[in-house]
Amino acid sequence: MISCVAVLPQPPLVVPELVGGDDPRAAVVRAACVEAAKALADSSPHWLAVGAHPTAACFDAGVSGTFRGFGVDVPVSLSRVNHTAPDPELPLPVLVAAWLRGQADAEDVGVRLVAADLDPARCAHDGAALAGDLAGPDPVGLLVLGDGSHRHGDHAVGRPDERAADFDAAVSRALAAADLDALDRLDARLATELGAVGRAPWQVLAAAVRADGRRWRGTHSRTLVPFGVAYHVAVWAPVTG
């Protein structure tokens, strides 16, 4: 069963070795991500991560990688016990999931990547299937990775887009309130235009939690926009009693 949900961004800057100098803005994002990851580890040492990639893929806990492709050879592993050589070609969400696992000292994390352009109906299907896979008695922490729009203000990747503020404000409210319907309503085309790669994983999350059948509440949420990109951090827990 899903023991807890942590929704986190996936910027390489969470890894201190990849940041030139001690940038305080990166440090704030990193601290928020590690805090949420530790809350997830407190609920279960076993995680499943959902992220987005151009094509769907799955990675089991025996995989290890390195951030060498992002400029520094920082090795990471999806489990505490690892016997494989680091793969330098692992997608960014897999590397970030592995790094967060290590920071939180979780036992292991498997990763499922969905297509970044997955339509909402398919997100609903995949989320329901995910809930079914996790429906057993063993607790599993659900880690959901993805950034908001990268088109905020003067630091935007490409040109700024005035629609980014409203889009990420809606995402922030939905994640704070564990509002599944609001996540379902996110416009896939708009998200693509704004560079918000988290849209598909967030909609998979909504479907998984809905299929889980329990009520959920947001216990912590924060949105940071330090480099023209919206980084959403949220933790959800099931409502008890």
C-alpha positions in Angstrom: 0.0 0.0 0.0 1.1 3.6 -0.5 2.4 4.8 2.9 3.2 8.4 1.9 3.6 10.6 -1.1 6.4 13.0 -1.8 6.2 15.3 -4.8 9.5 16.8 -5.7 11.3 18.6 -8.6 14.2 17.0 -10.4 16.8 19.7 -11.1 20.4 18.6 -11.2 21.2 21.5 -8.8 19.9 19.5 -5.9 23.3 17.7 -6.1 25.8 20.1 -4.4 28.7 18.9 -6.5 26.9 20.0 -9.6 26.5 23.6 -8.5 29.4 26.0 -9.0 30.0 27.6 -5.7 27.7 27.7 -2.7 24.6 29.1 -4.3 22.1 29.9 -1.5 19.1 29.5 -3.9 20.1 26.0 -4.8 20.7 25.2 -1.2 17.1 26.2 -0.3 15.7 23.9 -3.0 18.0 21.1 -2.0 17.1 21.3 1.7 13.4 21.3 0.9 13.8 18.2 -1.3 15.9 16.3 1.3 13.4 17.1 4.1 10.5 15.7 2.0 12.5 12.7 1.1 13.3 12.0 4.7 9.6 12.2 5.5 9.0 9.6 2.8 11.7 7.3 4.2 10.1 7.6 7.7 6.9 6.1 6.2 8.8 3.2 4.5 12.3 2.3 3.5 11.0 1.0 0.1 10.0 3.5 -2.6 8.6 3.6 -6.0 9.3 6.7 -8.1 7.3 8.1 -11.0 8.8 10.5 -13.5 8.6 11.7 -17.1 10.8 11.0 -20.0 10.4 11.1 -23.8 9.6 7.4 -23.7 8.2 5.1 -21.0 10.7 2.9 -19.1 11.1 1.0 -15.9 14.2 0.7 -13.7 14.6 -1.8 -10.8 16.4 -1.3 -7.6 19.6 -3.0 -8.9 20.5 -0.1 -11.1 23.2 2.5 -10.4 24.3 5.6 -12.3 26.4 8.7 -12.3 25.8 12.4 -12.9 28.9 12.5 -15.1 26.7 13.6 -18.0 25.8 16.7 -16.0 29.4 17.7 -15.4 30.6 15.8 -12.3 31.0 12.1 -11.7 28.7 11.7 -8.7 27.8 8.0 -8.4 24.3 7.1 -7.1 22.3 3.9 -6.7 18.7 2.9 -6.5 19.5 0.6 -3.5 21.8 0.4 -0.6 23.3 -2.8 -1.9 24.5 -2.5 -5.4 26.8 -4.6 -7.6 26.5 -3.0 -11.0 28.7 -0.5 -12.7 27.3 3.1 -12.8 25.3 3.7 -16.0 26.2 7.2 -17.3 23.1 7.2 -19.6 20.4 7.0 -16.9 17.6 9.6 -17.4 17.6 12.5 -15.0 14.6 11.4 -12.9 16.2 8.1 -12.2 19.5 9.8 -11.1 17.6 12.2 -8.9 15.5 9.4 -7.4 18.7 7.5 -6.6 20.3 10.6 -5.1 17.3 11.3 -2.9 17.2 7.7 -1.7 20.8 8.0 -0.6 20.2 11.3 1.2 17.2 9.9 3.1 18.9 6.5 3.6 16.0 4.6 2.2 16.5 0.9 1.4 15.6 1.0 -2.3 13.6 2.8 -5.0 12.3 1.4 -8.3 11.5 3.9 -11.0 8.7 4.1 -13.6 9.0 6.7 -16.3 5.9 7.7 -18.2 6.0 9.5 -21.6 6.2 13.2 -21.0 3.4 13.8 -23.5 1.1 11.1 -22.1 -2.5 12.2 -22.5 -4.6 12.7 -19.3 -6.8 9.6 -20.0 -3.7 7.4 -20.3 -2.3 9.0 -17.1 -5.6 8.0 -15.3 -5.2 4.4 -16.7 -1.5 4.1 -15.6 -2.2 5.6 -12.2 -5.0 3.1 -11.5 -2.7 0.3 -12.6 0.0 1.7 -10.3 -2.3 1.7 -7.4 -3.2 -1.9 -8.1 0.5 -2.9 -8.1 1.0 -1.3 -4.7 -2.2 -2.6 -3.1 -0.6 -5.3 -1.0 0.0 -5.1 2.7 3.6 -3.9 2.5 4.1 -0.1 2.8 5.7 1.7 -0.1 6.6 5.4 -0.3 5.5 7.0 -3.6 8.0 9.5 -5.0 6.7 11.7 -7.8 9.3 13.7 -9.7 8.8 16.6 -12.1 9.3 20.4 -12.5 6.8 23.1 -13.1 7.1 25.6 -15.9 10.5 26.9 -16.9 9.2 30.1 -18.3 9.0 32.4 -15.3 10.5 35.9 -15.5 13.8 37.1 -16.7 15.6 33.7 -15.9 13.2 31.7 -18.1 14.5 29.1 -20.4 13.6 30.6 -23.7 11.3 33.6 -23.5 9.1 34.3 -20.4 5.4 33.4 -20.7 2.9 35.3 -18.6 0.7 32.1 -18.4 3.4 30.4 -16.3 2.4 32.2 -13.1 -1.2 31.1 -13.1 -0.4 27.6 -14.2 2.1 27.0 -11.3 -0.1 28.7 -8.8 -2.8 26.2 -9.7 -0.4 23.3 -9.3 0.8 24.7 -6.0 -2.7 24.9 -4.6 -3.6 21.4 -5.8 -0.5 19.9 -4.3 -1.0 21.7 -1.0 -4.6 20.5 -0.7 -4.1 17.0 -2.2 -6.7 18.1 -4.7 -7.0 15.2 -7.2 -9.6 16.9 -9.4 -7.5 20.0 -9.8 -4.5 17.9 -10.9 -6.7 16.1 -13.4 -7.8 19.5 -14.8 -4.2 20.5 -15.7 -4.1 21.3 -19.4 -1.6 18.9 -21.1 -1.0 21.2 -24.1 -0.4 24.3 -22.0 1.9 22.3 -19.7 4.0 21.3 -22.8 4.1 24.9 -24.0 5.3 26.0 -20.6 7.9 23.3 -20.3 6.2 21.8 -17.2 7.5 18.2 -17.3 5.8 17.3 -14.1 2.3 17.4 -15.5 2.0 13.7 -16.5 3.5 12.3 -13.3 1.2 14.6 -11.2 -1.8 13.2 -13.1 -0.6 9.6 -12.7 -0.3 10.4 -9.0 -3.9 11.8 -8.9 -5.2 8.6 -10.5 -3.2 6.3 -8.2 -4.3 8.0 -5.0 -7.9 8.0 -6.2 -7.8 4.3 -6.9 -6.1 3.7 -3.6 -9.5 4.6 -2.0 -8.3 6.4 1.1 -8.6 10.1 1.8 -5.3 12.0 1.7 -4.2 15.3 3.0 -1.2 17.6 2.3 1.1 17.8 5.3 3.7 20.1 3.8 4.0 22.1 0.6 6.2 24.7 -0.9 6.8 26.2 -4.3 10.2 27.8 -5.1 11.0 29.7 -8.3 14.7 30.6 -8.0 16.0 30.2 -11.6 12.9 30.8 -13.7 11.7 27.3 -13.1 8.9 26.4 -10.6 10.0 23.7 -8.2 7.0 22.2 -6.3 7.6 20.3 -3.0 4.7 18.5 -1.3 4.2 15.7 1.1 0.8 13.8 1.4 -0.3 11.4 4.1 -3.4 9.2 4.3 -6.1 10.5 6.6 -6.5 8.2 9.6 -9.5 8.0 12.0 
